Amino acid sequence: MNFTKKNHEHLNRRSVVSKTLTLLAVLVLAVTLSAFTINTDGDGYKIGDIAKDFSLENIDGSMVSLTDYNDAKGFIVIFTCNTCPYAVAYEDRIEALNKKYADAGYPVVAIMPNNTDVKPGDNMEAMKARAKAKGFTFAYLMDKGQKIYPQYGATKTPHVYILEKTKKGNVVKYIGAIDDNYKDAKAVTTKYVEDAVNALLNKQDIEIKETRAIGCSIKV
């Protein structure tokens, strides 16, 4: 009887351990999936929505709106900043996008969304210094009061929204990441933004309309 009792106790302990490990595995999987899944819930623009215009201060002191770009066919709106390592890793690629597509009708419009009390390295003076040091040729605007990024639903820096100018307004055509490798530009295999803009310029459907933006959380 003692042997049977001990055997049952041993089996029960194994069952508890097994259930615990299974639960941990499920939790790990859930966390992993949440990290790599596009969040389609909550507020913010979705594909096909009309993006409202804005008026934000540029690093040159002027107020910039999308309506200022008379010849634009659309826009590459990128929420980015000075202090996020991911944003810094993409700076040269953002500049390259503007040089490649601004004259074709899709200029980059960069917006700094962070609370500068939390991130003083993202204040206007720091933005001006960074733009000068890097030779930015695109508008670099401050979302003062943090009113614009929630409209878009941006959560990361960088976070991209490609808009197409139409008679109805600026239609959201792509949301997400710039490409598939933030660590190494030379190792990129899919250039999401370039592919999307090229498709729009060629009057074709965008194959990948939404990806997960990879970067730092926007500081509020």
TORRO-845309 format. One record per residue: x, y, z of N, C-alpha, C in turn; residue number from 1; residue in three letters. Coordinates in nm, 2 decimals. Layout:
<nodes>
<<X, Y, Z>, <X, Y, Z>, <X, Y, Z>, NUM, 'ALA'>
...
</nodes>
This chain:
<nodes>
<<0.08, -0.12, 0.00>, <0.00, 0.00, 0.00>, <0.09, 0.13, 0.00>, 1, 'MET'>
<<0.19, 0.12, 0.08>, <0.28, 0.24, 0.09>, <0.34, 0.27, -0.05>, 2, 'ASN'>
<<0.38, 0.16, -0.12>, <0.44, 0.17, -0.25>, <0.34, 0.24, -0.35>, 3, 'PHE'>
<<0.22, 0.19, -0.34>, <0.11, 0.24, -0.43>, <0.09, 0.39, -0.40>, 4, 'THR'>
<<0.08, 0.43, -0.27>, <0.06, 0.56, -0.23>, <0.17, 0.65, -0.27>, 5, 'LYS'>
<<0.29, 0.61, -0.25>, <0.41, 0.69, -0.30>, <0.41, 0.70, -0.45>, 6, 'LYS'>
<<0.37, 0.60, -0.52>, <0.37, 0.60, -0.66>, <0.27, 0.70, -0.71>, 7, 'ASN'>
<<0.15, 0.71, -0.64>, <0.05, 0.80, -0.68>, <0.09, 0.95, -0.65>, 8, 'HIS'>
<<0.16, 0.96, -0.54>, <0.21, 1.10, -0.50>, <0.32, 1.14, -0.61>, 9, 'GLU'>
<<0.40, 1.05, -0.65>, <0.50, 1.08, -0.75>, <0.43, 1.12, -0.88>, 10, 'HIS'>
<<0.33, 1.04, -0.92>, <0.26, 1.07, -1.04>, <0.19, 1.21, -1.03>, 11, 'LEU'>
<<0.13, 1.24, -0.92>, <0.07, 1.37, -0.90>, <0.16, 1.48, -0.91>, 12, 'ASN'>
<<0.29, 1.46, -0.85>, <0.39, 1.57, -0.86>, <0.43, 1.59, -1.00>, 13, 'ARG'>
<<0.44, 1.48, -1.08>, <0.48, 1.49, -1.22>, <0.37, 1.56, -1.30>, 14, 'ARG'>
<<0.25, 1.54, -1.26>, <0.13, 1.60, -1.33>, <0.13, 1.75, -1.30>, 15, 'SER'>
<<0.16, 1.79, -1.18>, <0.16, 1.93, -1.14>, <0.28, 2.00, -1.22>, 16, 'VAL'>
<<0.39, 1.94, -1.22>, <0.51, 1.99, -1.29>, <0.48, 2.01, -1.44>, 17, 'VAL'>
<<0.42, 1.90, -1.49>, <0.38, 1.90, -1.64>, <0.29, 2.02, -1.67>, 18, 'SER'>
<<0.18, 2.03, -1.58>, <0.09, 2.14, -1.61>, <0.15, 2.28, -1.59>, 19, 'LYS'>
<<0.24, 2.29, -1.50>, <0.31, 2.42, -1.48>, <0.40, 2.45, -1.60>, 20, 'THR'>
<<0.47, 2.35, -1.65>, <0.56, 2.38, -1.77>, <0.47, 2.41, -1.89>, 21, 'LEU'>
<<0.36, 2.34, -1.90>, <0.27, 2.37, -2.01>, <0.21, 2.51, -2.00>, 22, 'THR'>
<<0.18, 2.56, -1.88>, <0.13, 2.69, -1.86>, <0.23, 2.80, -1.90>, 23, 'LEU'>
<<0.36, 2.77, -1.85>, <0.47, 2.86, -1.88>, <0.49, 2.87, -2.03>, 24, 'LEU'>
<<0.48, 2.75, -2.10>, <0.50, 2.75, -2.24>, <0.40, 2.83, -2.31>, 25, 'ALA'>
<<0.27, 2.82, -2.27>, <0.16, 2.90, -2.33>, <0.19, 3.05, -2.31>, 26, 'VAL'>
<<0.23, 3.09, -2.18>, <0.26, 3.23, -2.16>, <0.37, 3.28, -2.24>, 27, 'LEU'>
<<0.47, 3.20, -2.26>, <0.59, 3.25, -2.34>, <0.54, 3.26, -2.49>, 28, 'VAL'>
<<0.46, 3.17, -2.53>, <0.41, 3.18, -2.67>, <0.32, 3.30, -2.69>, 29, 'LEU'>
<<0.24, 3.33, -2.59>, <0.15, 3.44, -2.60>, <0.23, 3.57, -2.61>, 30, 'ALA'>
<<0.33, 3.58, -2.52>, <0.42, 3.70, -2.52>, <0.49, 3.72, -2.66>, 31, 'VAL'>
<<0.54, 3.60, -2.71>, <0.61, 3.61, -2.83>, <0.52, 3.65, -2.95>, 32, 'THR'>
<<0.40, 3.59, -2.95>, <0.31, 3.62, -3.06>, <0.27, 3.77, -3.05>, 33, 'LEU'>
<<0.25, 3.82, -2.93>, <0.21, 3.96, -2.91>, <0.32, 4.06, -2.96>, 34, 'SER'>
<<0.44, 4.01, -2.95>, <0.56, 4.09, -3.00>, <0.57, 4.10, -3.15>, 35, 'ALA'>
<<0.52, 3.99, -3.22>, <0.53, 3.98, -3.36>, <0.40, 3.99, -3.44>, 36, 'PHE'>
<<0.29, 4.03, -3.37>, <0.16, 4.04, -3.43>, <0.12, 4.18, -3.45>, 37, 'THR'>
<<0.06, 4.22, -3.56>, <0.01, 4.35, -3.58>, <-0.11, 4.38, -3.49>, 38, 'ILE'>
<<-0.11, 4.49, -3.42>, <-0.22, 4.52, -3.34>, <-0.32, 4.60, -3.42>, 39, 'ASN'>
<<-0.44, 4.54, -3.44>, <-0.54, 4.61, -3.52>, <-0.65, 4.67, -3.43>, 40, 'THR'>
<<-0.63, 4.66, -3.30>, <-0.73, 4.71, -3.21>, <-0.69, 4.85, -3.17>, 41, 'ASP'>
<<-0.79, 4.92, -3.11>, <-0.76, 5.05, -3.06>, <-0.78, 5.16, -3.16>, 42, 'GLY'>
<<-0.75, 5.28, -3.12>, <-0.77, 5.40, -3.20>, <-0.66, 5.41, -3.31>, 43, 'ASP'>
<<-0.68, 5.51, -3.40>, <-0.58, 5.53, -3.50>, <-0.63, 5.49, -3.63>, 44, 'GLY'>
<<-0.56, 5.54, -3.74>, <-0.59, 5.51, -3.87>, <-0.57, 5.37, -3.91>, 45, 'TYR'>
<<-0.66, 5.32, -4.00>, <-0.65, 5.19, -4.06>, <-0.63, 5.21, -4.21>, 46, 'LYS'>
<<-0.59, 5.11, -4.28>, <-0.57, 5.11, -4.42>, <-0.71, 5.16, -4.49>, 47, 'ILE'>
<<-0.70, 5.26, -4.57>, <-0.82, 5.31, -4.64>, <-0.88, 5.43, -4.58>, 48, 'GLY'>
<<-0.83, 5.46, -4.45>, <-0.89, 5.58, -4.38>, <-0.83, 5.71, -4.45>, 49, 'ASP'>
<<-0.90, 5.82, -4.43>, <-0.85, 5.95, -4.47>, <-0.78, 6.02, -4.35>, 50, 'ILE'>
<<-0.66, 6.05, -4.37>, <-0.58, 6.12, -4.27>, <-0.60, 6.27, -4.27>, 51, 'ALA'>
<<-0.63, 6.32, -4.15>, <-0.65, 6.46, -4.14>, <-0.52, 6.54, -4.15>, 52, 'LYS'>
<<-0.53, 6.66, -4.20>, <-0.41, 6.74, -4.21>, <-0.37, 6.80, -4.08>, 53, 'ASP'>
<<-0.25, 6.85, -4.07>, <-0.21, 6.91, -3.94>, <-0.12, 7.03, -3.97>, 54, 'PHE'>
<<-0.09, 7.10, -3.87>, <0.00, 7.22, -3.88>, <0.10, 7.21, -3.76>, 55, 'SER'>
<<0.23, 7.17, -3.80>, <0.33, 7.15, -3.69>, <0.45, 7.23, -3.72>, 56, 'LEU'>
<<0.52, 7.26, -3.62>, <0.64, 7.34, -3.63>, <0.76, 7.26, -3.68>, 57, 'GLU'>
<<0.82, 7.31, -3.79>, <0.94, 7.25, -3.85>, <1.07, 7.30, -3.78>, 58, 'ASN'>
<<1.18, 7.24, -3.80>, <1.30, 7.28, -3.74>, <1.35, 7.42, -3.79>, 59, 'ILE'>
<<1.30, 7.46, -3.90>, <1.34, 7.60, -3.95>, <1.24, 7.71, -3.89>, 60, 'ASP'>
<<1.15, 7.67, -3.80>, <1.06, 7.77, -3.74>, <0.93, 7.78, -3.82>, 61, 'GLY'>
<<0.92, 7.73, -3.94>, <0.79, 7.74, -4.01>, <0.69, 7.64, -3.97>, 62, 'SER'>
<<0.57, 7.67, -3.99>, <0.46, 7.58, -3.97>, <0.43, 7.50, -4.09>, 63, 'MET'>
<<0.43, 7.37, -4.08>, <0.41, 7.28, -4.20>, <0.28, 7.20, -4.20>, 64, 'VAL'>
<<0.21, 7.20, -4.31>, <0.09, 7.12, -4.33>, <0.11, 7.04, -4.46>, 65, 'SER'>
<<0.04, 6.93, -4.47>, <0.05, 6.85, -4.59>, <0.00, 6.93, -4.71>, 66, 'LEU'>
<<-0.09, 7.02, -4.69>, <-0.14, 7.10, -4.80>, <-0.04, 7.20, -4.86>, 67, 'THR'>
<<0.07, 7.21, -4.79>, <0.18, 7.30, -4.84>, <0.25, 7.23, -4.96>, 68, 'ASP'>
<<0.24, 7.10, -4.97>, <0.31, 7.02, -5.07>, <0.22, 7.01, -5.20>, 69, 'TYR'>
<<0.22, 7.12, -5.27>, <0.12, 7.13, -5.39>, <0.15, 7.02, -5.49>, 70, 'ASN'>
<<0.27, 6.98, -5.51>, <0.30, 6.89, -5.62>, <0.31, 6.74, -5.57>, 71, 'ASP'>
<<0.28, 6.72, -5.45>, <0.30, 6.59, -5.39>, <0.18, 6.50, -5.44>, 72, 'ALA'>
<<0.22, 6.37, -5.47>, <0.12, 6.27, -5.50>, <0.08, 6.19, -5.37>, 73, 'LYS'>
<<0.16, 6.21, -5.27>, <0.13, 6.14, -5.14>, <0.25, 6.18, -5.05>, 74, 'GLY'>
<<0.25, 6.11, -4.94>, <0.35, 6.14, -4.83>, <0.40, 6.01, -4.76>, 75, 'PHE'>
<<0.53, 6.01, -4.72>, <0.58, 5.91, -4.64>, <0.59, 5.97, -4.50>, 76, 'ILE'>
<<0.49, 5.96, -4.42>, <0.49, 6.02, -4.28>, <0.56, 5.92, -4.19>, 77, 'VAL'>
<<0.66, 5.97, -4.12>, <0.74, 5.88, -4.03>, <0.74, 5.95, -3.89>, 78, 'ILE'>
<<0.69, 5.88, -3.79>, <0.71, 5.92, -3.65>, <0.84, 5.87, -3.60>, 79, 'PHE'>
<<0.93, 5.96, -3.57>, <1.07, 5.93, -3.53>, <1.12, 6.03, -3.43>, 80, 'THR'>
<<1.24, 6.00, -3.39>, <1.30, 6.09, -3.29>, <1.45, 6.09, -3.29>, 81, 'CYS'>
<<1.52, 6.16, -3.20>, <1.66, 6.16, -3.18>, <1.72, 6.05, -3.09>, 82, 'ASN'>
<<1.64, 6.02, -2.99>, <1.70, 5.94, -2.88>, <1.68, 5.79, -2.89>, 83, 'THR'>
<<1.58, 5.74, -2.97>, <1.56, 5.60, -2.98>, <1.67, 5.53, -3.07>, 84, 'CYS'>
<<1.73, 5.43, -3.02>, <1.83, 5.36, -3.10>, <1.78, 5.30, -3.23>, 85, 'PRO'>
<<1.66, 5.26, -3.23>, <1.60, 5.21, -3.36>, <1.58, 5.33, -3.46>, 86, 'TYR'>
<<1.54, 5.44, -3.41>, <1.52, 5.56, -3.49>, <1.65, 5.60, -3.55>, 87, 'ALA'>
<<1.75, 5.60, -3.46>, <1.89, 5.64, -3.50>, <1.94, 5.54, -3.61>, 88, 'VAL'>
<<1.91, 5.42, -3.59>, <1.96, 5.32, -3.69>, <1.90, 5.34, -3.83>, 89, 'ALA'>
<<1.78, 5.40, -3.83>, <1.71, 5.42, -3.95>, <1.73, 5.56, -4.02>, 90, 'TYR'>
<<1.80, 5.65, -3.95>, <1.81, 5.79, -4.00>, <1.86, 5.79, -4.14>, 91, 'GLU'>
<<1.97, 5.72, -4.17>, <2.02, 5.73, -4.31>, <1.93, 5.67, -4.41>, 92, 'ASP'>
<<1.85, 5.57, -4.37>, <1.75, 5.51, -4.46>, <1.63, 5.60, -4.48>, 93, 'ARG'>
<<1.60, 5.68, -4.38>, <1.49, 5.78, -4.39>, <1.53, 5.89, -4.49>, 94, 'ILE'>
<<1.65, 5.94, -4.47>, <1.71, 6.04, -4.56>, <1.71, 5.99, -4.70>, 95, 'GLU'>
<<1.75, 5.86, -4.72>, <1.76, 5.80, -4.85>, <1.62, 5.79, -4.92>, 96, 'ALA'>
<<1.52, 5.76, -4.84>, <1.38, 5.76, -4.89>, <1.34, 5.89, -4.94>, 97, 'LEU'>
<<1.37, 6.00, -4.87>, <1.33, 6.13, -4.91>, <1.41, 6.17, -5.04>, 98, 'ASN'>
<<1.53, 6.14, -5.05>, <1.61, 6.17, -5.17>, <1.56, 6.09, -5.29>, 99, 'LYS'>
<<1.51, 5.97, -5.27>, <1.47, 5.89, -5.38>, <1.33, 5.92, -5.42>, 100, 'LYS'>
<<1.24, 5.96, -5.33>, <1.10, 5.97, -5.37>, <1.04, 6.11, -5.36>, 101, 'TYR'>
<<1.11, 6.21, -5.30>, <1.05, 6.34, -5.29>, <1.02, 6.40, -5.43>, 102, 'ALA'>
<<1.12, 6.39, -5.52>, <1.10, 6.45, -5.65>, <1.00, 6.37, -5.73>, 103, 'ASP'>
<<0.98, 6.24, -5.69>, <0.88, 6.16, -5.76>, <0.73, 6.18, -5.71>, 104, 'ALA'>
<<0.73, 6.26, -5.60>, <0.59, 6.30, -5.55>, <0.56, 6.25, -5.41>, 105, 'GLY'>
<<0.65, 6.17, -5.35>, <0.63, 6.12, -5.22>, <0.74, 6.16, -5.12>, 106, 'TYR'>
<<0.73, 6.28, -5.07>, <0.84, 6.33, -4.98>, <0.82, 6.27, -4.84>, 107, 'PRO'>
<<0.93, 6.26, -4.77>, <0.92, 6.22, -4.63>, <0.88, 6.34, -4.54>, 108, 'VAL'>
<<0.79, 6.32, -4.45>, <0.75, 6.41, -4.35>, <0.77, 6.35, -4.22>, 109, 'VAL'>
<<0.87, 6.39, -4.15>, <0.91, 6.32, -4.02>, <0.85, 6.40, -3.90>, 110, 'ALA'>
<<0.79, 6.33, -3.81>, <0.73, 6.39, -3.69>, <0.78, 6.34, -3.56>, 111, 'ILE'>
<<0.83, 6.42, -3.47>, <0.89, 6.38, -3.35>, <0.77, 6.38, -3.24>, 112, 'MET'>
<<0.73, 6.27, -3.19>, <0.61, 6.26, -3.11>, <0.63, 6.26, -2.96>, 113, 'PRO'>
<<0.75, 6.25, -2.91>, <0.78, 6.22, -2.77>, <0.75, 6.35, -2.68>, 114, 'ASN'>
<<0.72, 6.32, -2.56>, <0.71, 6.42, -2.46>, <0.86, 6.47, -2.42>, 115, 'ASN'>
<<0.89, 6.59, -2.45>, <1.03, 6.63, -2.43>, <1.06, 6.66, -2.28>, 116, 'THR'>
<<0.96, 6.66, -2.19>, <0.99, 6.66, -2.05>, <1.05, 6.53, -2.01>, 117, 'ASP'>
<<1.00, 6.42, -2.07>, <1.05, 6.29, -2.04>, <1.18, 6.26, -2.12>, 118, 'VAL'>
<<1.19, 6.31, -2.25>, <1.30, 6.29, -2.33>, <1.35, 6.43, -2.38>, 119, 'LYS'>
<<1.43, 6.50, -2.30>, <1.48, 6.63, -2.34>, <1.57, 6.63, -2.46>, 120, 'PRO'>
<<1.63, 6.51, -2.48>, <1.71, 6.49, -2.60>, <1.64, 6.50, -2.73>, 121, 'GLY'>
<<1.50, 6.51, -2.72>, <1.42, 6.52, -2.84>, <1.36, 6.66, -2.85>, 122, 'ASP'>
<<1.41, 6.76, -2.77>, <1.35, 6.89, -2.78>, <1.39, 6.96, -2.92>, 123, 'ASN'>
<<1.33, 7.07, -2.94>, <1.35, 7.14, -3.07>, <1.49, 7.17, -3.10>, 124, 'MET'>
<<1.56, 7.22, -3.00>, <1.70, 7.25, -3.02>, <1.78, 7.12, -3.06>, 125, 'GLU'>
<<1.75, 7.02, -2.99>, <1.82, 6.89, -3.02>, <1.78, 6.84, -3.16>, 126, 'ALA'>
<<1.66, 6.86, -3.20>, <1.61, 6.82, -3.33>, <1.69, 6.90, -3.44>, 127, 'MET'>
<<1.70, 7.03, -3.42>, <1.77, 7.11, -3.51>, <1.92, 7.07, -3.52>, 128, 'LYS'>
<<1.98, 7.04, -3.41>, <2.12, 7.00, -3.41>, <2.14, 6.86, -3.48>, 129, 'ALA'>
<<2.04, 6.77, -3.46>, <2.05, 6.64, -3.52>, <2.03, 6.65, -3.67>, 130, 'ARG'>
<<1.94, 6.73, -3.71>, <1.91, 6.75, -3.86>, <2.03, 6.81, -3.93>, 131, 'ALA'>
<<2.10, 6.91, -3.86>, <2.21, 6.97, -3.92>, <2.33, 6.87, -3.93>, 132, 'LYS'>
<<2.35, 6.80, -3.82>, <2.46, 6.70, -3.82>, <2.44, 6.59, -3.92>, 133, 'ALA'>
<<2.32, 6.55, -3.95>, <2.29, 6.44, -4.04>, <2.26, 6.49, -4.18>, 134, 'LYS'>
<<2.24, 6.62, -4.19>, <2.21, 6.67, -4.33>, <2.07, 6.63, -4.38>, 135, 'GLY'>
<<1.97, 6.63, -4.28>, <1.83, 6.59, -4.32>, <1.78, 6.69, -4.43>, 136, 'PHE'>
<<1.72, 6.64, -4.53>, <1.66, 6.72, -4.64>, <1.51, 6.72, -4.63>, 137, 'THR'>
<<1.45, 6.65, -4.53>, <1.31, 6.64, -4.52>, <1.26, 6.73, -4.40>, 138, 'PHE'>
<<1.13, 6.76, -4.40>, <1.07, 6.83, -4.29>, <1.08, 6.75, -4.16>, 139, 'ALA'>
<<1.12, 6.81, -4.05>, <1.13, 6.74, -3.93>, <1.05, 6.82, -3.83>, 140, 'TYR'>
<<0.93, 6.77, -3.80>, <0.83, 6.85, -3.72>, <0.82, 6.80, -3.58>, 141, 'LEU'>
<<0.77, 6.89, -3.49>, <0.75, 6.85, -3.36>, <0.60, 6.84, -3.33>, 142, 'MET'>
<<0.55, 6.73, -3.27>, <0.41, 6.71, -3.24>, <0.39, 6.77, -3.10>, 143, 'ASP'>
<<0.40, 6.90, -3.09>, <0.38, 6.97, -2.97>, <0.25, 6.95, -2.91>, 144, 'LYS'>
<<0.24, 6.90, -2.78>, <0.11, 6.87, -2.72>, <0.07, 6.73, -2.75>, 145, 'GLY'>
<<0.15, 6.66, -2.83>, <0.12, 6.52, -2.86>, <-0.02, 6.49, -2.91>, 146, 'GLN'>
<<-0.07, 6.57, -3.00>, <-0.20, 6.56, -3.06>, <-0.21, 6.48, -3.18>, 147, 'LYS'>
<<-0.10, 6.47, -3.26>, <-0.11, 6.41, -3.39>, <-0.09, 6.26, -3.39>, 148, 'ILE'>
<<0.01, 6.22, -3.32>, <0.04, 6.07, -3.32>, <-0.07, 5.98, -3.27>, 149, 'TYR'>
<<-0.16, 6.03, -3.17>, <-0.27, 5.95, -3.14>, <-0.37, 5.94, -3.25>, 150, 'PRO'>
<<-0.39, 6.04, -3.33>, <-0.48, 6.04, -3.44>, <-0.44, 5.93, -3.54>, 151, 'GLN'>
<<-0.31, 5.92, -3.56>, <-0.25, 5.81, -3.65>, <-0.26, 5.68, -3.59>, 152, 'TYR'>
<<-0.24, 5.67, -3.46>, <-0.23, 5.54, -3.39>, <-0.09, 5.50, -3.38>, 153, 'GLY'>
<<0.01, 5.59, -3.40>, <0.15, 5.55, -3.39>, <0.18, 5.51, -3.25>, 154, 'ALA'>
<<0.27, 5.41, -3.24>, <0.31, 5.36, -3.10>, <0.46, 5.35, -3.09>, 155, 'THR'>
<<0.53, 5.36, -3.20>, <0.67, 5.34, -3.20>, <0.75, 5.45, -3.27>, 156, 'LYS'>
<<0.88, 5.45, -3.25>, <0.97, 5.54, -3.33>, <1.08, 5.45, -3.38>, 157, 'THR'>
<<1.08, 5.42, -3.51>, <1.00, 5.49, -3.61>, <0.87, 5.41, -3.64>, 158, 'PRO'>
<<0.77, 5.48, -3.69>, <0.64, 5.42, -3.73>, <0.60, 5.49, -3.85>, 159, 'HIS'>
<<0.57, 5.42, -3.96>, <0.55, 5.48, -4.09>, <0.40, 5.47, -4.14>, 160, 'VAL'>
<<0.36, 5.58, -4.20>, <0.23, 5.58, -4.26>, <0.24, 5.64, -4.40>, 161, 'TYR'>
<<0.21, 5.56, -4.50>, <0.22, 5.62, -4.64>, <0.08, 5.66, -4.68>, 162, 'ILE'>
<<0.07, 5.78, -4.72>, <-0.06, 5.84, -4.76>, <-0.05, 5.87, -4.91>, 163, 'LEU'>
<<-0.17, 5.85, -4.98>, <-0.18, 5.88, -5.12>, <-0.28, 5.99, -5.13>, 164, 'GLU'>
<<-0.24, 6.10, -5.20>, <-0.33, 6.22, -5.22>, <-0.43, 6.18, -5.32>, 165, 'LYS'>
<<-0.56, 6.20, -5.28>, <-0.67, 6.17, -5.38>, <-0.77, 6.29, -5.36>, 166, 'THR'>
<<-0.87, 6.29, -5.45>, <-0.98, 6.39, -5.44>, <-1.05, 6.38, -5.31>, 167, 'LYS'>
<<-1.06, 6.26, -5.25>, <-1.12, 6.25, -5.12>, <-1.04, 6.29, -5.00>, 168, 'LYS'>
<<-0.91, 6.30, -5.02>, <-0.81, 6.34, -4.92>, <-0.69, 6.25, -4.92>, 169, 'GLY'>
<<-0.61, 6.25, -4.81>, <-0.49, 6.17, -4.81>, <-0.53, 6.03, -4.75>, 170, 'ASN'>
<<-0.53, 5.93, -4.84>, <-0.57, 5.80, -4.80>, <-0.46, 5.72, -4.75>, 171, 'VAL'>
<<-0.47, 5.65, -4.63>, <-0.37, 5.57, -4.57>, <-0.36, 5.44, -4.65>, 172, 'VAL'>
<<-0.24, 5.42, -4.71>, <-0.22, 5.30, -4.79>, <-0.12, 5.20, -4.73>, 173, 'LYS'>
<<-0.04, 5.24, -4.64>, <0.05, 5.14, -4.58>, <0.08, 5.19, -4.43>, 174, 'TYR'>
<<0.09, 5.10, -4.34>, <0.13, 5.13, -4.20>, <0.23, 5.03, -4.15>, 175, 'ILE'>
<<0.34, 5.07, -4.09>, <0.43, 4.98, -4.02>, <0.57, 5.02, -4.03>, 176, 'GLY'>
<<0.66, 4.92, -4.06>, <0.80, 4.93, -4.05>, <0.86, 4.98, -4.19>, 177, 'ALA'>
<<0.98, 5.03, -4.19>, <1.05, 5.07, -4.31>, <1.09, 4.96, -4.39>, 178, 'ILE'>
<<1.15, 4.86, -4.32>, <1.20, 4.73, -4.39>, <1.20, 4.62, -4.29>, 179, 'ASP'>
<<1.27, 4.51, -4.32>, <1.26, 4.39, -4.24>, <1.39, 4.37, -4.16>, 180, 'ASP'>
<<1.48, 4.47, -4.15>, <1.60, 4.45, -4.07>, <1.65, 4.58, -4.02>, 181, 'ASN'>
<<1.61, 4.61, -3.90>, <1.66, 4.74, -3.84>, <1.80, 4.74, -3.80>, 182, 'TYR'>
<<1.86, 4.62, -3.78>, <2.00, 4.61, -3.73>, <2.10, 4.64, -3.84>, 183, 'LYS'>
<<2.07, 4.60, -3.97>, <2.17, 4.61, -4.07>, <2.10, 4.64, -4.21>, 184, 'ASP'>
<<2.12, 4.76, -4.26>, <2.06, 4.80, -4.38>, <2.10, 4.71, -4.50>, 185, 'ALA'>
<<2.22, 4.66, -4.49>, <2.27, 4.57, -4.60>, <2.21, 4.43, -4.60>, 186, 'LYS'>
<<2.15, 4.40, -4.48>, <2.09, 4.26, -4.47>, <1.94, 4.26, -4.50>, 187, 'ALA'>
<<1.89, 4.38, -4.53>, <1.74, 4.39, -4.56>, <1.70, 4.30, -4.68>, 188, 'VAL'>
<<1.60, 4.23, -4.67>, <1.55, 4.15, -4.78>, <1.42, 4.20, -4.84>, 189, 'THR'>
<<1.34, 4.27, -4.75>, <1.21, 4.33, -4.80>, <1.20, 4.48, -4.76>, 190, 'THR'>
<<1.20, 4.56, -4.86>, <1.19, 4.71, -4.83>, <1.04, 4.75, -4.84>, 191, 'LYS'>
<<0.97, 4.74, -4.72>, <0.83, 4.76, -4.72>, <0.79, 4.90, -4.78>, 192, 'TYR'>
<<0.85, 5.00, -4.73>, <0.81, 5.14, -4.78>, <0.84, 5.16, -4.92>, 193, 'VAL'>
<<0.96, 5.12, -4.97>, <1.00, 5.13, -5.11>, <0.90, 5.05, -5.20>, 194, 'GLU'>
<<0.87, 4.93, -5.16>, <0.78, 4.85, -5.24>, <0.64, 4.91, -5.25>, 195, 'ASP'>
<<0.60, 4.97, -5.13>, <0.46, 5.03, -5.13>, <0.46, 5.16, -5.22>, 196, 'ALA'>
<<0.56, 5.24, -5.21>, <0.56, 5.37, -5.29>, <0.58, 5.33, -5.44>, 197, 'VAL'>
<<0.66, 5.24, -5.47>, <0.68, 5.20, -5.61>, <0.55, 5.15, -5.67>, 198, 'ASN'>
<<0.47, 5.07, -5.59>, <0.34, 5.02, -5.63>, <0.25, 5.14, -5.66>, 199, 'ALA'>
<<0.25, 5.24, -5.57>, <0.16, 5.35, -5.59>, <0.20, 5.43, -5.71>, 200, 'LEU'>
<<0.33, 5.45, -5.73>, <0.38, 5.53, -5.85>, <0.34, 5.45, -5.98>, 201, 'LEU'>
<<0.34, 5.32, -5.97>, <0.31, 5.24, -6.09>, <0.16, 5.20, -6.10>, 202, 'ASN'>
<<0.08, 5.27, -6.02>, <-0.07, 5.24, -6.02>, <-0.10, 5.09, -5.99>, 203, 'LYS'>
<<-0.02, 5.03, -5.91>, <-0.04, 4.89, -5.87>, <-0.09, 4.88, -5.73>, 204, 'GLN'>
<<-0.14, 4.76, -5.70>, <-0.19, 4.73, -5.56>, <-0.06, 4.70, -5.48>, 205, 'ASP'>
<<-0.07, 4.75, -5.35>, <0.04, 4.72, -5.26>, <0.02, 4.58, -5.20>, 206, 'ILE'>
<<0.13, 4.50, -5.22>, <0.12, 4.36, -5.17>, <0.11, 4.35, -5.02>, 207, 'GLU'>
<<0.21, 4.42, -4.95>, <0.21, 4.42, -4.81>, <0.17, 4.55, -4.76>, 208, 'ILE'>
<<0.05, 4.56, -4.71>, <-0.01, 4.69, -4.67>, <0.01, 4.73, -4.52>, 209, 'LYS'>
<<0.05, 4.63, -4.44>, <0.07, 4.65, -4.30>, <0.17, 4.56, -4.24>, 210, 'GLU'>
<<0.26, 4.61, -4.16>, <0.36, 4.53, -4.09>, <0.37, 4.58, -3.95>, 211, 'THR'>
<<0.44, 4.51, -3.87>, <0.46, 4.56, -3.73>, <0.58, 4.66, -3.72>, 212, 'ARG'>
<<0.55, 4.78, -3.67>, <0.65, 4.88, -3.65>, <0.74, 4.83, -3.54>, 213, 'ALA'>
<<0.87, 4.84, -3.56>, <0.97, 4.80, -3.46>, <1.05, 4.92, -3.42>, 214, 'ILE'>
<<1.05, 4.95, -3.29>, <1.11, 5.07, -3.23>, <1.09, 5.09, -3.09>, 215, 'GLY'>
<<1.12, 5.21, -3.04>, <1.09, 5.24, -2.90>, <0.95, 5.29, -2.88>, 216, 'CYS'>
<<0.89, 5.27, -2.77>, <0.76, 5.32, -2.74>, <0.76, 5.47, -2.74>, 217, 'SER'>
<<0.65, 5.54, -2.78>, <0.64, 5.68, -2.78>, <0.63, 5.73, -2.63>, 218, 'ILE'>
<<0.71, 5.82, -2.59>, <0.71, 5.87, -2.45>, <0.60, 5.97, -2.43>, 219, 'LYS'>
<<0.52, 5.95, -2.33>, <0.41, 6.04, -2.30>, <0.43, 6.11, -2.17>, 220, 'VAL'>
</nodes>
